[in-house]
Amino acid sequence: MATNHPTEDAIIIGIDFGTTYSGVAWAYSREPNDIAIVTSWEAELNHCSDKEKAPTQLLYDSNNDTTWGYSIPADEDALKWFKLLLLKRGDIPADVATSEQLSNARHLQEATGKQPVEIIACFLRKLWNHGIESIKRSIGTELLNKSKFHVVVTLPAIWPPYAQRYMKKAASLSGILDARPCGATTIRFVSEPEAAALATIQDLSKRSTIKPDDTIIVCDAGGGTVVRALCGGVFLDENFLNLIKSKVPRGAWDQVSKAAEKRFLNDGWEHGIKPQFANQQRTWLVDLPDACNDAPRKVKRRRAFELTSDEILSVFSPIVDKIVSLVRRQYDAIERKYSQHPKHIILVGGFGRCRYLFDRLQTEFDSSVLQAQGSKPWTAICRGAVVHELSKQNLSVDIGVRVEARIARMSYGVTNSSVFDDFKHLQTDKYWSKKEQRYKAMNQMTWFLKEVTNRTSQGRSSH
């Protein structure tokens, strides 16, 4: 594939606005194969400043000033999960709509007196400003100021069109589309699964085992959701905390502050047991918070706590079982359609780095399960957003993949009236047109695109 030589300086910026974590990736148009990830967040907790993503969280104080991401004090009740508030209640899966997380988000959103679009715009402004400052440090003020911005924001594939309109409004309110001397900023939207697939296939494109017509499942296991189900990493954290609470003396955990609880989860779980667990037969040690004692007798309990592998397995299993079930549906659908199983199952997303999830999928399915090391699974969506724009502009020879067609999830058309035909139309739709002086049929549909029709990337439709 021949590449275009850029005639202008441009920065391609991919934004993964996630339910629990958000990330930014970028590339300079004259160095398209060097996709960088924004880090260096302001952080209250250990080990978080150089993370590849920041928590999708906001805190409004009494003066309506905001703190965001890792910089929110650990003892504060931050607004989370507000991404899902953009959806109408009827468009949210039942288990998500009734979840404690979404209920808390609605309560805190109402307390701010702000609409979801305003809250999302506020968070995007914080994320955007941090991202631009990071890019400026990398390339300098002069090059930044003369480079146009091409922004790609990822959205869940299942989101309806109105949610995309709201996101564009939020992007505009956030300042992303503010006028710049070097030219207008462009913005596109791409689905999260497509972005994840683009990044993943680019990572694999040089391997001889990946060939044309191979069928691949990309499992985006995020922090909050996997496809439409509540089975992300945040529920793993809740399960672990509930396990600890069940093992300490009654009332002991009541003495632990929110800040101490968050530090405990961050140090002992997030950067301790969680990334290491693969159902090894061993014991796991955690250091309990200082305040976790037998309050009535004021007797300090042993701070080092032993957990068995079976106990940790009880934390992972309910979540991983759900993910295996979701992958099974896709796996079986591919086998029915192509009469062969998919060649690879590729894990992306924050929870996609889980060793135990990898082992379970490898045991459950005949396909090869691939799990990149390091940050690649977690950054796949924001990197894929950049790859999407590079592909659109044909800027990189190393992309390795181009989206040629998509499957329509819905049918699109308009209602109209047509000349009445006794063999085609219902009598109830028949009416007399005074203007045309003939019978016509009302409420007829002209379809531009039908469900499960392939829509090519050039805009044509084909069955």
N, C-alpha and C positions, 0 to 999 in steps of 0.2 A: 504494500500500500504506500503510494507516494504521499509525502507530507507537504503541507503548505508552509512556506517561510513567512513568519508573521511580519506584517507591514507596519504594525504599531506595537508599542509596549502595552502589555496588559497583565493584570493579575487575575487568575482564576481562583475563586474562593468557594469552597464547599462547606456548607453548614449542616451538620447533623443535629437537629433540634430534637432531642430524645425525651422520653417520658421521665427518666431518672437521671440521665447524664447527657451532656451535649458537647460536641467537639467541632473544631474548625481545622480544615486542611487547605493548603494553597499551593499554587505553582506560578512561576513567572513564564510568560509566553515564549521567551527565547530559551528557556531551560525547562521544557515541558516534562521531561522524564524525572525531574527532581521535585517530587511532591513532599512538602514539609507539613508537619503537624504543630499546631499552636500548643504551647505549654506555659510554664512559669506563672501559675496562678497564685494569687494571694491566698494563704491558707492558715487556718487556725489549728489543724491537726497535723500530726507527723506524717511524713512520707507522701504528701499530697501535692506539693507545689509543682513537681515535674510530671504529674499524671497527664495522660493524653486527652482527658476529658474533665469537665467540671460538672458538679451536681446541678441539675436543673431545679434550682431553688432560689426563692426570693424572701427577704425579710423586710417588711415595712415597719418603720418606727412611728412614734406618735407625731412626728413632724412630716410624715409621709416620705422621708428619705429611705433609700433602699440599700441593703447589703445583699450580696449574691454569692452563689457557688460555695467554694471552700472557705470564704472569709466570714461566713455567718457563725457567730459564737455558738459553741456546742450546746449551751444550755437554753438556746432559743428555739421556739416552735416555728420552723420555717414553712412557707407556702411551697408545697410540692405537687406534682402530678397535674399542674394547671394546663399542660398541653391538651389533656383530654377534655377540659372544660370548653374547648372550642367546638366540640360536637354537640348536636342536639341529643337529648336523652334517648330518643328512639333509635339513634345510630350507634349507641354504645352497647357492646355485648352485655348480656344480663349479669354475668358474674362480675364484670368490671363496674357496671353501673351501681351495683349494690355493695361494692367493696368499701372497706373502712378507709382506704387511701383516698378514694374519690370523694367520699363523704366529708372527710377532713379538708380536702382541697376546696370543696364548695363552701364549707363553713368559713374558712380563712379568706376565701375570695370575697364573700359577702361582707366580711368585716372590713375589708379595704375600701368598699364602696366603688370598686372599679370593675369594668367589664373584662371578660377573659382576653379579648383582643388587646386591651390596654396593658394587662399584666404580661402577656407574651411579648408585646412590643418593648416593655421595660427590660425584660430579661434579654431579648435579642440585642437591645442597645448596649447592655453591659458586655455581652459576649462579643459583639461586633467591635466595640471600642478596644477591648482587650486584644482581639485578633489583629486589628489594624496596627496597634502599637507594637505587637510582636513582629508583624511583617516589616514595619518601618525599621526596627532594630536590625533585621536581617539584610535589607536591601538599601537602606538609607532614605532620607526624606526626599531627595531630588528625584530618584527613580519612582518612588511611590507616588509623588504628586503628578508625574507625567504619564502614569500608567492608568488606563481605563480599568474599571472593575467589572468582571463578569461573575455574577454570583449564582450559585446553584444551591437551592434549599431542598432537603429531602423530606418526604411525607410518607406516611403509611399507605400502602397500596389500596387498602380498603376504605380510605377516606373519601367521602362524597365531594363533588365539585365545589359546593359552597365553602367547605373547610379550606380549600386552596385559595379561594377569594379572601377569606378571613386572614389567612397567613400572609397573603400579599399586602393586605391592609396593615397588618402588624409590622411587616418589613418596612413599609413606607413610614409608619409612625416611629419606628426605631431609629431612623436616620440612615438606613442602609442605602436608600435610593436618593439621598440628598444630592443636589447639583454639585458638580465638580468642574473646574476649568478645563480639564483634559477630555471631557465628554461624559455623556450620560452613562450611568451604571445600569447594566442589564441584569435581569433576574429570571431564572428558570426554576421549575420544580421537577423533581424526578422521584420516583417511588423508592422507598428504602430498600426493598428486595432487589430492584434493578441496580441501584448503586452498589449494594453489597456484592452482587454477582459480577459487576464490572471490575471492581477492585480485586476480587478473588481470582477471577479468570486472568486478569493482568498478572497477578502474582504467579499463576501457574502456567502462563502462556509459553514459557521457554522449555517446559518439561515435555519430553517425548511421549509421555503417557497420555497427554491431553490431545485429542484429535477431533476433527470436524465431526459433527453429528453425535458426539458424546452427550449423554443426558446426565445432568448434575442437579442435585438438591443442595441449595444453600439454606442452611438453618440459621436464622438470625435470632439468637438467644440473648435478649437484652436484659436490662436491669429490672424492668417492670413487666414486660409482656413478651410472649413468643407468638407470632401471628395474632390471633384474636383472644388468646387465653392468658389468664393471670398466672404465669409460672416463671417469672424472671428471678434474677438474683436477689431482689429486695425481699422476696418471700423466704428465701433461704436464710437471710439475716434474721428475719422474724422467728423462724423455726429454731435457730440456734439460741437466740435470746430466751425463748420460751423454755428450751431445754435447761439452760442455766438456772432460770428462775425456779424450775421444778426440783432442782437438786440442792439448792441452798435452803437453810431453815426458813420456815414460814415467817414472813415479815422482814426478813433480812434485806431483800432487794429494795424494800421501800425506803431504805436509808440512802440509796444510791441516787445521786443527782442525774439530770439529763446529760449534763456535760461529762460526768464520769462514765455514764453508760455508753455515750458515743465514743469516748476515748478507748473504752474496753473493747467495743466492737471493732474499732479501727485498728488497734494494736494487736489484740489477741486473735481476732477472727479474720478480718479483711486482709491483713498482712501476716497472718499466721497459719491457722488450720485450713481456711477456705481454699487458698490456691494450691495447697499441698495434697489435699485429700484425694485418694484414689482407691479407697476401701482397703488400705493396708491393715494388716493385723498388728496393731500396736496401740499404745496408750498415748493420749494427747494431753499436754499440760497447758492450762490457762491461768493467768494471774488475775484473781478477782479484785475489783475496786476496793480501796481501803475502807470505804464506808459500809461494805457488805459484812455486817456483823450481826450477832444475836442481840438485837436492840434491847429487849427487856432486861437481860442480864449483863449487858455491856461487856460481853466476853468476846474478844477477837477470835474469829475463826481462821483456820488455815487459809492463806491467800492462794497458794498454788492448788489448783483443782485438777484432778485426773478425770479424763473422759475416755471411754472405750470406743473402738472403731464402730461397734454396733450402735452406740448412741449417736455418733456423728452420722452414721448411715441413715438413721431415722430422721435426721435433719434434711439430708439430700434426697432421699427416695421419693417422697410425695411430689416434689418439683420435677425431678428427672423423669419420673413415670409419665407425667403429663406431656413432657417434651417428646419422649419416645413415641407416645400415642399420636401426637401431631405429625411427627415425621413419618410414622407408619401410614397415615392417610395419604400423604403425598407419594410415598414409595409405592403403595398399592395402585394409586391412580396412574402412575407412570408405567407400571407393569401391565395394566389393562390396556393402555393406549399403544404401547410400543412392543409389547410381548417380550420384554426383557427388563431386568432391573436397572436402575440408574448406576452409572459407573462409579460416581463419587458422591458422598455426603460431606459437605464442607461446612464447618462450624465458624460462625462469625458472631460478633456482639460480645458484650462484657462477660456474660455467663458462658459464651461460646469457648472461653479459655479454660473451662472447668475440666480437670483431668478425669473425674468420675463420669461426667457426661460423655466424654469421648469413649471411655471404656464400655459404657452401657450401649452406646450406639454401635460400636464395633462388634459387640457380642450379639446384638439383636438383628443386625442386617448383614447381607452378603456383600454389599457394596463396600468399597474402600472409604474409610472415614478420614478426612484430612483436617488437621488442626494446626494452623500456623503458630509459631512461637512468638513470644514477646507481645508487642502492642498491636500487631496486624489484625487479629480478629476484632479487637475493640474499635479500631479506627477504620474498619473496612467501609463503613457507610460514608463518612466524610471524605475519605480518599476517593471512593467511587463517584461521589458527586463531582469532584475535580476531573476524574477520568471521563465522565459523561460530557463535560464541556470541551475537553481536549479533543474528544472523538468528534463532536459536532463541528469543531473548527479544523479538524484533520491536522492537528499540530504535532502529533507524536507517532513515530513509527513503531514504538514499543508498547502501544496500548494492547495489541493482541486480540481485540474483540470489538465488534460493532453491533449494536442492536439493529437487526433488520426488520423485525416484526414484533408486534405485541398482540396478545389475546384480549379482546374487549370483554370487560366484566359486566357491562350493561349495554342495552340498545339505546341509540340516540336517533330522534326523529322529530317531525313537526306534524301537527294536525292540519287538515285541509278539507276542502270539499271537492268532490269530483263528479263527473257525469254519472248519473245513476245507471247501474247495470243490474237487471233482475237476477242474473246468474252469480253476481259477485257480492251484492250488498244486501243488508238487512232492510226489511220494509220499515222498521222503526227509525232508520237513518234517512229515509226518503223525505224530501221537501221540494216545494216548487220555487224556483228562482225567478222572481219577476224581472230581474235585470237581464238574465240570459234567456228567459222564456223557455225553460226546460226543467225537467226533474234532475235533482242532484242528490248526492249522498253526503251527509254531514259526518263529522268526527272520523274521517279517514286518516290513516297514518302514512307518511312518507318517511321511510327509514334511511338515514344516512350511513348508519353503522349498526350492525346487529351483534348481539351477544355471541361470544366464541368465534367471531370473525377475526381473521388476522388483519391487523392494521400495520402497514409497512411504515418504516421510519420516514419515508419520503412523503407520507400523507395519503397514499392510495389505500383502497380497501380491497381485499381479495378473500375468497372463501377457500 
